[in-house]
Amino acid sequence: MKHILPVLALATLTACGLRPVYGGGGNGPVAQALGNVEVAPIEGKGGWLMRNALNDRLSAMRSGAGQRYRLVVKLDDQITGFGLRADAAITRERRTLRARYQLIDITTGAQILDDTAGSDAGIDVTSSEYATIAGEDTALERLSQTVADQIVTRLALFARKAGNP
């Protein structure tokens, strides 16, 4: 009896309408759509990190069929000080990375998706300028990875919903 319960639980999951985004694996429509995305160059150090993160995620799905879409990303990278000591020195910073991205059909030039993604990270400001700069750089690297994950996830959901091959 206790072995039947997990089987029944699994059976009810299929009835709820949940479907895997990457159904069909590398040959599925979502993987094929994502594999056909070319990432346009992005300005600045953050842009270089973001483009590499996006290419890392998308290149795993490339099929060699050629690029069908171009992903254009514009970044807004801000550092704001917000922790203050009694002598008005900043003790904490927040680095915010926002990305506006557009998916463009290369053959028609039509923009088929326009969306934003973003994240932020806290940074301790220390008496060592080197340590503070290293913290800011590390935050940018982490934020690039996080925002790239958000973009690829949203592209996958869009491709599944649109039924793009």
NUVOBA-838188 format. One record per residue: residue number from 1; x, y, z of N, C-alpha, C in turn. Coordinates in Angstrom, 3 decimals, always signed. Last residue first. Layout:
% NUVOBA-838188
(NUM, (X, Y, Z), (X, Y, Z), (X, Y, Z)),
...
***
This chain:
% NUVOBA-838188
(165, (+9.461, +26.823, -34.045), (+10.374, +25.711, -34.268), (+11.813, +26.161, -34.234)),
(164, (+7.323, +28.253, -31.630), (+8.348, +28.488, -32.651), (+9.225, +27.241, -32.815)),
(163, (+5.177, +28.462, -29.939), (+5.285, +27.272, -30.774), (+6.297, +27.418, -31.875)),
(162, (+4.748, +30.428, -28.113), (+4.571, +30.797, -29.517), (+4.619, +29.581, -30.440)),
(161, (+5.358, +29.030, -25.772), (+4.024, +29.602, -25.954), (+3.738, +29.915, -27.418)),
(160, (+8.034, +28.372, -26.227), (+7.041, +27.318, -26.008), (+5.637, +27.827, -26.263)),
(159, (+9.175, +30.906, -26.492), (+9.239, +29.970, -27.609), (+8.216, +28.853, -27.448)),
(158, (+8.658, +31.955, -23.918), (+8.099, +32.600, -25.098), (+8.062, +31.646, -26.276)),
(157, (+10.209, +30.213, -22.390), (+8.758, +30.269, -22.174), (+8.063, +30.911, -23.361)),
(156, (+12.744, +30.854, -23.434), (+12.229, +29.486, -23.535), (+10.718, +29.471, -23.362)),
(155, (+12.972, +33.543, -22.711), (+12.986, +33.174, -24.137), (+12.405, +31.779, -24.334)),
(154, (+12.986, +33.236, -19.933), (+11.867, +33.943, -20.575), (+11.809, +33.663, -22.076)),
(153, (+15.421, +31.858, -19.650), (+14.165, +31.253, -19.182), (+12.968, +31.913, -19.851)),
(152, (+17.193, +33.757, -20.644), (+17.048, +32.477, -21.342), (+15.761, +31.781, -20.914)),
(151, (+16.838, +35.816, -18.698), (+16.563, +36.058, -20.121), (+16.328, +34.741, -20.851)),
(150, (+17.658, +34.571, -16.302), (+16.298, +35.102, -16.440), (+15.926, +35.275, -17.914)),
(149, (+20.347, +34.014, -16.908), (+19.407, +32.920, -16.616), (+17.966, +33.380, -16.801)),
(148, (+21.282, +36.647, -17.124), (+21.320, +35.774, -18.306), (+20.376, +34.586, -18.104)),
(147, (+21.020, +37.441, -14.461), (+20.170, +38.081, -15.472), (+20.153, +37.249, -16.758)),
(146, (+22.979, +35.757, -13.276), (+21.576, +35.726, -12.837), (+20.649, +36.295, -13.906)),
(145, (+25.346, +36.534, -14.597), (+24.883, +35.144, -14.652), (+23.387, +35.059, -14.320)),
(144, (+25.468, +39.226, -13.839), (+25.421, +38.859, -15.263), (+24.893, +37.442, -15.436)),
(143, (+25.726, +38.996, -11.066), (+24.512, +39.579, -11.629), (+24.365, +39.243, -13.110)),
(142, (+28.325, +37.936, -10.886), (+27.163, +37.171, -10.402), (+25.873, +37.683, -11.017)),
(141, (+29.807, +40.100, -11.993), (+29.885, +38.749, -12.568), (+28.673, +37.910, -12.161)),
(140, (+29.152, +42.171, -10.216), (+28.788, +42.277, -11.633), (+28.820, +40.910, -12.315)),
(139, (+30.291, +41.189, -7.844), (+28.843, +41.393, -7.917), (+28.384, +41.465, -9.369)),
(138, (+32.978, +41.305, -8.560), (+32.361, +40.005, -8.285), (+30.842, +40.102, -8.366)),
(137, (+33.268, +44.102, -8.742), (+33.465, +43.250, -9.920), (+32.811, +41.880, -9.741)),
(136, (+32.789, +44.857, -6.081), (+31.932, +45.383, -7.143), (+32.040, +44.524, -8.403)),
(135, (+34.910, +43.525, -4.806), (+33.521, +43.200, -4.469), (+32.553, +43.671, -5.536)),
(134, (+37.072, +44.884, -5.940), (+36.922, +43.438, -6.179), (+35.497, +42.992, -5.870)),
(133, (+36.596, +47.406, -4.840), (+36.525, +47.232, -6.299), (+36.360, +45.754, -6.654)),
(132, (+37.030, +46.755, -2.130), (+35.732, +47.281, -2.565), (+35.555, +47.099, -4.064)),
(131, (+39.686, +45.963, -2.153), (+38.656, +45.006, -1.744), (+37.272, +45.462, -2.200)),
(130, (+40.907, +48.396, -2.927), (+41.045, +47.197, -3.753), (+39.938, +46.194, -3.433)),
(129, (+40.379, +50.047, -0.771), (+39.767, +50.363, -2.056), (+39.806, +49.148, -2.990)),
(128, (+39.714, +49.177, +2.443), (+40.589, +48.842, +1.323), (+39.868, +49.101, +0.006)),
(127, (+37.677, +49.597, +4.145), (+38.714, +50.635, +4.121), (+39.716, +50.389, +2.988)),
(126, (+34.733, +48.566, +2.262), (+35.753, +48.438, +3.305), (+36.749, +49.582, +3.217)),
(125, (+31.454, +48.027, +1.694), (+32.524, +48.972, +1.384), (+33.501, +48.919, +2.557)),
(124, (+29.752, +45.213, +0.520), (+30.342, +45.893, +1.670), (+31.452, +46.804, +1.194)),
(123, (+26.973, +45.131, -1.562), (+28.436, +45.104, -1.513), (+28.875, +45.838, -0.255)),
(122, (+24.164, +43.346, -2.862), (+24.749, +44.233, -1.875), (+26.256, +44.041, -1.809)),
(121, (+22.627, +43.314, -6.074), (+23.473, +42.672, -5.069), (+24.019, +43.727, -4.121)),
(120, (+19.846, +42.631, -8.304), (+20.771, +43.507, -7.586), (+21.522, +42.713, -6.530)),
(119, (+18.492, +42.251, -11.640), (+18.779, +41.768, -10.294), (+19.692, +42.776, -9.614)),
(118, (+16.349, +41.773, -14.517), (+17.296, +42.470, -13.664), (+17.453, +41.820, -12.311)),
(117, (+14.854, +42.304, -17.702), (+15.248, +41.403, -16.626), (+16.234, +42.170, -15.757)),
(116, (+12.292, +43.008, -20.125), (+13.392, +43.402, -19.252), (+13.643, +42.309, -18.223)),
(115, (+11.415, +42.825, -23.656), (+11.199, +42.573, -22.240), (+12.395, +43.080, -21.435)),
(114, (+10.020, +41.997, -26.588), (+10.683, +43.145, -25.952), (+10.383, +43.038, -24.468)),
(113, (+9.842, +40.069, -29.497), (+9.801, +40.086, -28.038), (+10.585, +41.292, -27.548)),
(112, (+10.014, +40.491, -32.170), (+8.967, +39.579, -31.719), (+8.881, +39.481, -30.197)),
(111, (+10.543, +42.729, -34.670), (+10.806, +42.526, -33.250), (+9.676, +41.665, -32.704)),
(110, (+11.527, +41.811, -37.937), (+10.462, +42.116, -36.981), (+10.907, +41.827, -35.556)),
(109, (+13.212, +41.057, -39.907), (+13.575, +42.261, -39.162), (+12.548, +42.644, -38.114)),
(108, (+12.903, +38.710, -41.284), (+11.932, +39.779, -41.532), (+12.322, +41.100, -40.880)),
(107, (+15.183, +37.184, -40.565), (+14.700, +37.187, -41.945), (+13.760, +38.352, -42.241)),
(106, (+15.558, +37.535, -37.799), (+16.585, +38.008, -38.743), (+16.039, +38.114, -40.166)),
(105, (+13.514, +38.742, -35.399), (+13.546, +37.734, -36.454), (+14.485, +38.259, -37.540)),
(104, (+14.730, +39.605, -32.234), (+14.412, +40.073, -33.589), (+14.526, +38.909, -34.562)),
(103, (+14.122, +40.395, -28.998), (+14.351, +39.273, -29.889), (+13.841, +39.677, -31.266)),
(102, (+15.606, +42.519, -26.686), (+14.667, +42.397, -27.789), (+15.081, +41.219, -28.652)),
(101, (+15.938, +43.619, -23.320), (+16.331, +42.761, -24.437), (+15.201, +42.644, -25.436)),
(100, (+17.426, +45.376, -20.854), (+16.286, +45.415, -21.770), (+16.724, +44.610, -22.978)),
(99, (+18.538, +44.687, -17.666), (+18.740, +44.432, -19.091), (+17.413, +44.581, -19.820)),
(98, (+20.212, +45.903, -14.826), (+18.953, +45.743, -15.551), (+19.283, +45.558, -17.034)),
(97, (+21.773, +45.616, -11.854), (+21.972, +45.358, -13.280), (+20.607, +45.071, -13.901)),
(96, (+23.003, +47.342, -9.132), (+21.790, +46.927, -9.825), (+22.102, +46.768, -11.310)),
(95, (+24.575, +47.196, -6.119), (+24.814, +47.184, -7.564), (+23.574, +46.595, -8.213)),
(94, (+24.795, +49.106, -3.308), (+23.922, +48.182, -4.030), (+24.239, +48.323, -5.503)),
(93, (+26.996, +49.325, -0.495), (+26.563, +49.723, -1.836), (+25.600, +48.668, -2.379)),
(92, (+28.006, +50.630, +2.648), (+27.326, +49.590, +1.880), (+26.923, +50.168, +0.541)),
(91, (+29.160, +52.788, +3.801), (+29.590, +51.474, +4.279), (+28.991, +50.326, +3.474)),
(90, (+30.343, +56.055, +3.239), (+29.466, +54.973, +2.777), (+30.031, +53.633, +3.241)),
(89, (+30.668, +58.498, +5.783), (+31.316, +57.581, +4.843), (+30.348, +56.444, +4.498)),
(88, (+29.711, +60.185, +7.754), (+29.105, +60.276, +6.414), (+29.819, +59.425, +5.365)),
(87, (+30.508, +59.545, +10.290), (+31.310, +60.537, +9.565), (+30.880, +60.690, +8.104)),
(86, (+28.764, +57.519, +10.991), (+28.594, +58.828, +11.628), (+29.381, +59.916, +10.907)),
(85, (+28.125, +55.857, +7.836), (+28.644, +55.925, +9.205), (+28.410, +57.334, +9.741)),
(84, (+25.561, +54.549, +5.755), (+26.385, +55.687, +6.170), (+26.832, +55.529, +7.620)),
(83, (+24.648, +52.828, +2.870), (+24.960, +52.705, +4.295), (+25.887, +53.835, +4.689)),
(82, (+24.440, +53.363, +0.136), (+23.295, +53.622, +0.995), (+23.565, +53.435, +2.485)),
(81, (+25.408, +54.029, -3.197), (+25.804, +53.913, -1.803), (+24.612, +54.186, -0.905)),
(80, (+24.912, +52.239, -6.136), (+24.389, +53.265, -5.258), (+24.865, +53.006, -3.837)),
(79, (+25.613, +51.612, -9.436), (+26.073, +51.359, -8.076), (+25.626, +52.542, -7.217)),
(78, (+24.139, +50.153, -12.346), (+24.256, +51.263, -11.400), (+24.781, +50.782, -10.058)),
(77, (+23.656, +49.535, -15.645), (+24.426, +49.065, -14.498), (+24.664, +50.250, -13.564)),
(76, (+21.744, +48.469, -18.094), (+21.798, +49.616, -17.203), (+22.430, +49.105, -15.909)),
(75, (+22.199, +47.202, -21.410), (+22.335, +47.096, -19.960), (+22.298, +48.459, -19.289)),
(74, (+20.500, +45.719, -24.028), (+21.053, +46.983, -23.541), (+21.042, +46.915, -22.019)),
(73, (+20.634, +43.268, -26.523), (+20.538, +43.555, -25.088), (+21.193, +44.893, -24.801)),
(72, (+19.142, +41.366, -28.945), (+19.789, +42.648, -28.712), (+19.539, +43.023, -27.251)),
(71, (+19.353, +38.471, -30.648), (+19.011, +38.989, -29.332), (+19.831, +40.251, -29.095)),
(70, (+18.013, +37.298, -33.606), (+19.092, +38.097, -33.009), (+18.560, +38.640, -31.687)),
(69, (+17.249, +34.145, -35.170), (+16.907, +35.291, -34.327), (+18.169, +36.013, -33.868)),
(68, (+18.395, +32.208, -36.693), (+17.096, +32.707, -37.132), (+16.711, +33.986, -36.392)),
(67, (+21.419, +30.874, -37.802), (+20.736, +31.766, -36.863), (+19.444, +32.282, -37.477)),
(66, (+21.809, +27.343, -38.519), (+21.913, +28.770, -38.834), (+21.083, +29.597, -37.873)),
(65, (+21.859, +24.748, -37.771), (+20.921, +25.106, -38.821), (+21.011, +26.574, -39.221)),
(64, (+23.295, +23.904, -35.642), (+24.032, +24.106, -36.885), (+23.138, +24.513, -38.035)),
(63, (+22.110, +23.775, -33.226), (+21.960, +22.605, -34.076), (+22.741, +22.736, -35.375)),
(62, (+22.632, +24.695, -29.887), (+22.839, +24.991, -31.306), (+22.810, +23.715, -32.127)),
(61, (+22.472, +24.417, -27.192), (+21.308, +23.988, -27.967), (+21.474, +24.230, -29.460)),
(60, (+24.689, +25.483, -26.068), (+24.438, +24.068, -25.790), (+23.295, +23.532, -26.644)),
(59, (+24.494, +28.177, -26.573), (+25.327, +27.367, -27.465), (+25.120, +25.873, -27.246)),
(58, (+23.018, +29.368, -24.513), (+22.368, +29.111, -25.797), (+23.173, +28.171, -26.699)),
(57, (+24.804, +29.604, -22.368), (+23.523, +28.927, -22.184), (+22.884, +28.514, -23.516)),
(56, (+26.962, +30.995, -23.468), (+27.181, +29.718, -22.783), (+25.886, +28.923, -22.678)),
(55, (+25.683, +33.335, -24.357), (+26.210, +32.380, -25.340), (+26.477, +31.017, -24.711)),
(54, (+25.133, +34.507, -21.835), (+24.044, +34.126, -22.742), (+24.512, +33.098, -23.765)),
(53, (+27.756, +34.916, -20.887), (+26.813, +34.098, -20.115), (+25.659, +33.626, -21.003)),
(52, (+28.779, +36.628, -22.879), (+29.381, +35.310, -22.651), (+28.433, +34.389, -21.899)),
(51, (+27.078, +38.832, -22.478), (+27.078, +38.129, -23.772), (+27.688, +36.737, -23.629)),
(50, (+27.796, +39.578, -19.846), (+26.427, +39.150, -20.166), (+26.390, +38.354, -21.464)),
(49, (+30.494, +40.338, -20.133), (+30.121, +39.252, -19.215), (+28.740, +38.691, -19.558)),
(48, (+30.162, +42.440, -21.964), (+31.008, +41.293, -22.312), (+30.652, +40.089, -21.433)),
(47, (+28.574, +44.138, -20.437), (+28.067, +43.597, -21.693), (+28.845, +42.380, -22.139)),
(46, (+30.313, +44.841, -18.403), (+29.102, +44.102, -18.070), (+28.496, +43.449, -19.300)),
(45, (+32.112, +46.291, -20.018), (+32.550, +45.086, -19.314), (+31.359, +44.217, -18.926)),
(44, (+30.469, +47.475, -23.118), (+31.072, +47.548, -21.793), (+31.483, +46.206, -21.201)),
(43, (+27.634, +46.448, -25.119), (+28.646, +47.425, -24.732), (+29.174, +47.222, -23.305)),
(42, (+27.335, +43.445, -26.861), (+26.771, +44.316, -25.830), (+27.910, +45.182, -25.294)),
(41, (+26.601, +41.906, -30.034), (+27.565, +42.465, -29.074), (+26.884, +43.452, -28.121)),
(40, (+23.769, +39.640, -30.096), (+24.498, +40.799, -30.633), (+25.511, +41.291, -29.589)),
(39, (+23.464, +36.263, -30.272), (+23.514, +37.371, -29.320), (+24.377, +38.484, -29.910)),
(38, (+21.217, +34.323, -32.080), (+22.529, +34.969, -32.119), (+22.473, +36.153, -31.155)),
(37, (+19.430, +31.377, -31.797), (+19.527, +32.772, -31.359), (+20.982, +33.226, -31.386)),
(36, (+18.851, +28.733, -32.198), (+18.948, +29.588, -33.381), (+19.022, +31.073, -33.032)),
(35, (+18.419, +27.493, -29.825), (+19.667, +27.203, -30.523), (+19.891, +28.059, -31.745)),
(34, (+15.830, +28.238, -29.258), (+16.922, +28.842, -28.497), (+18.271, +28.614, -29.163)),
(33, (+14.488, +26.578, -31.100), (+14.352, +28.035, -31.180), (+15.501, +28.712, -30.450)),
(32, (+15.250, +24.034, -30.196), (+15.604, +24.452, -31.547), (+15.519, +25.971, -31.696)),
(31, (+14.126, +24.028, -27.635), (+15.577, +23.911, -27.778), (+16.023, +24.370, -29.165)),
(30, (+11.398, +24.172, -28.412), (+12.010, +25.225, -27.591), (+13.527, +25.197, -27.742)),
(29, (+10.880, +21.840, -29.950), (+10.748, +23.168, -30.547), (+11.420, +24.282, -29.737)),
(28, (+13.378, +19.204, -29.519), (+12.104, +19.865, -29.247), (+12.072, +21.275, -29.805)),
(27, (+15.811, +18.073, -29.686), (+15.045, +18.131, -30.928), (+13.702, +18.817, -30.750)),
(26, (+16.794, +18.021, -27.128), (+17.465, +18.894, -28.082), (+16.733, +19.015, -29.402)),
(25, (+13.628, +17.232, -25.671), (+15.083, +17.362, -25.559), (+15.643, +18.342, -26.572)),
(24, (+10.965, +17.026, -25.542), (+11.561, +16.620, -26.803), (+13.070, +16.766, -26.799)),
(23, (+10.502, +19.846, -23.511), (+9.964, +18.580, -23.984), (+10.524, +18.252, -25.359)),
(22, (+11.370, +21.987, -21.968), (+12.274, +21.417, -22.972), (+11.812, +20.027, -23.402)),
(21, (+9.285, +22.394, -20.215), (+9.580, +23.415, -21.227), (+10.422, +22.828, -22.344)),
(20, (+6.966, +19.787, -19.489), (+8.330, +20.318, -19.417), (+8.579, +21.314, -20.550)),
(19, (+3.750, +20.620, -18.297), (+4.560, +20.044, -19.365), (+5.961, +20.601, -19.243)),
(18, (+0.835, +20.184, -16.412), (+2.242, +20.575, -16.420), (+2.974, +19.850, -17.537)),
(17, (-1.753, +19.287, -16.196), (-1.408, +20.107, -17.352), (+0.031, +20.591, -17.368)),
(16, (-2.531, +17.474, -14.297), (-2.676, +18.891, -13.958), (-2.273, +19.811, -15.110)),
(15, (-1.973, +14.876, -14.971), (-3.325, +15.348, -15.234), (-3.477, +16.843, -14.986)),
(14, (+0.554, +14.447, -14.046), (+0.371, +14.521, -15.496), (-1.014, +15.053, -15.843)),
(13, (+0.045, +14.309, -11.290), (+0.825, +15.417, -11.847), (+0.638, +15.550, -13.347)),
(12, (-1.266, +11.909, -10.858), (-2.051, +13.141, -10.773), (-1.286, +14.336, -11.331)),
(11, (+0.851, +10.117, -11.099), (-0.229, +10.073, -12.082), (-1.061, +11.349, -12.039)),
(10, (+2.317, +10.652, -8.801), (+2.884, +10.944, -10.121), (+1.805, +10.980, -11.195)),
(9, (+0.519, +9.696, -6.866), (+0.906, +11.107, -6.862), (+1.492, +11.503, -8.219)),
(8, (+0.479, +6.975, -7.477), (-0.742, +7.765, -7.638), (-0.425, +9.264, -7.677)),
(7, (+3.105, +6.370, -6.769), (+2.660, +6.153, -8.144), (+1.406, +6.961, -8.422)),
(6, (+3.121, +6.881, -3.989), (+3.944, +7.690, -4.908), (+3.527, +7.544, -6.367)),
(5, (+1.113, +4.849, -3.170), (+0.908, +6.282, -3.006), (+1.806, +7.129, -3.917)),
(4, (+2.148, +2.304, -3.440), (+1.147, +2.745, -4.412), (+0.955, +4.263, -4.346)),
(3, (+3.696, +1.739, -1.304), (+4.372, +1.935, -2.590), (+3.414, +2.448, -3.660)),
(2, (+1.967, +1.250, +0.784), (+2.733, +2.480, +0.843), (+3.528, +2.721, -0.438)),
(1, (+0.814, -1.199, +0.000), (+0.000, +0.000, +0.000), (+0.861, +1.268, +0.000)),
***
